Amino acid sequence: MEILGVSLTEWVGYAAMLALLISFMMKDVRKLRLINSIGAILFVVYGFMLAISWPIIITNVAILCINFYYLFVKKN
C-alpha cells in the first residue's frame, strides 16, 4: 500500500523518527520519555514491517523498558 508514492512501512518509519526528534525538544523529562516511548513503539512496529529487523526491534524494546521504569517504577 502506498500513500503519495511512499510505502506504509516508510510512513511508519518517518512517524517514529518524528516522534523521536520531537521528544528531544521537550524540557519536561516525563513528556520526553512519554513521546520517546511512542517513537520506540512505532520503531518496533517498523522493525517488524521490515521483514523483522532485530536490531531495530531489540534496541527500541530496551528503550521502552527504560522509559517504563523511569515513568512508572521510579517516579521522580
Residue pairs with C-beta under 8 A, 6 or more apart in sequence:
1 7
1 8
2 8
3 11
6 14
8 49
9 46
9 49
9 50
12 42
12 45
12 46
12 49
13 42
13 43
13 46
15 42
16 39
16 40
16 42
16 43
16 45
16 46
17 39
18 39
19 35
19 36
19 38
19 39
19 42
20 36
20 39
20 40
20 43
22 35
22 39
23 31
23 32
23 33
23 35
23 36
23 38
23 39
24 32
24 36
26 32
26 35
29 70
29 76
30 71
33 67
33 70
33 71
34 67
34 71
36 63
36 67
37 63
37 64
37 67
37 68
37 71
40 60
40 61
40 63
40 64
40 67
41 60
41 64
43 56
43 59
43 60
44 56
44 57
44 60
44 61
44 64
46 53
46 56
47 53
47 54
47 55
47 56
47 57
47 60
48 57
50 56
70 76
